[in-house]
């Protein structure tokens, strides 16, 4: 799918969750990073076991130039080769080994 961007559709649940987490500092930057990666290549992300057709994208927490971006996970599904539906999103605590 190189060079072609998928259209991203937001489910009602995704929209509600995005509004709830919007107050977390720098959440918009993390969401942009995830959305852009999914639009470019949704097949690069692993499926969610037990949920047919659902995939998950995650970010690691990072700091850059005084900006601390929390980890996020975003569930989505491909409707077809051109459309991806964003299903749910949440910040999470990254487990350390």
N, C-alpha and C positions, 0 to 999 in steps of 0.2 A: 504494500500500500504506500510505498515511498512516493513523496511528492503530492499526494492527495490527502486532503483533510476531511475527516468525517464531520457531519453535522451532529452537534451534541444537543440532546433534548433533556430537560430537567423534569423528573417526576415531581408530583406534589409533595411527597415525603422529602425528597432532596431539597426542594425550595424551602420547606419549613425548617429543616435542619440547618441549611445554610444561613437563614435569618437568625437562628438561635446562636450559632457559633461566630457570627459576623463581628461580635464585640471583642473576640479574642484578638489580641494584638498581632498584626501581620498575617492573619488568616487568609486575606485576599491574595497575598503573594503565593502561599502554599497551594491554594485552590487553583490559581492560574497555572502553576507548574504542572499540577496533576491533569488539569483539563487539556492543556496543550499536548501533553504526552499521550493521552488517550485519543485525542483527535488525530494525531499523527499516525499512531500504530496501536490500535486497541488489542491486536493479537499478541502483543508483547507481554501482556499481563496474564497471570495464572487464573485458572478457573477456581471457583469456590466449591470445595467438595460438598456434595449433597444438594446443590442448587443448580439445576440444569440451566446452562447458558449464562450464568452469572460469573463475572470476573471481578477481581479486586486489584486496586492500585494503592500503593502506600508510599508515603514520604518518610524520610528520616528527619529527625530534628536537626536543625543547623543554625549556626550564627554567622553573620557576615555584616561587617560595618555597623555593629551595634544593633542589628536586627536579629531577634531570636524567633525562629519559625518553628512551631510545634509540629509533631508528627501527625499525619492525617491518614485515614484509610477511606477509600471511596469505592463503593460497589456499583457496577454498571453491567449492561448487557448490550450486545450488538443486535440491532433490529435487522439490519442487512449490511451490505458492504459500505453503505453511505451514511447510515444513521446509527448513533449510539445513544442509549438512554441511560442517564445518570440516575441511579436508584436511591442511594443513601450515602451520607458522609458523616464522619465523626473524628474528633481528635482522640488519641489514645496514648496510653503509657507504653513506651517502647521497652520491651523486655531486654535486659542485659544478660549475657551469657556468663 
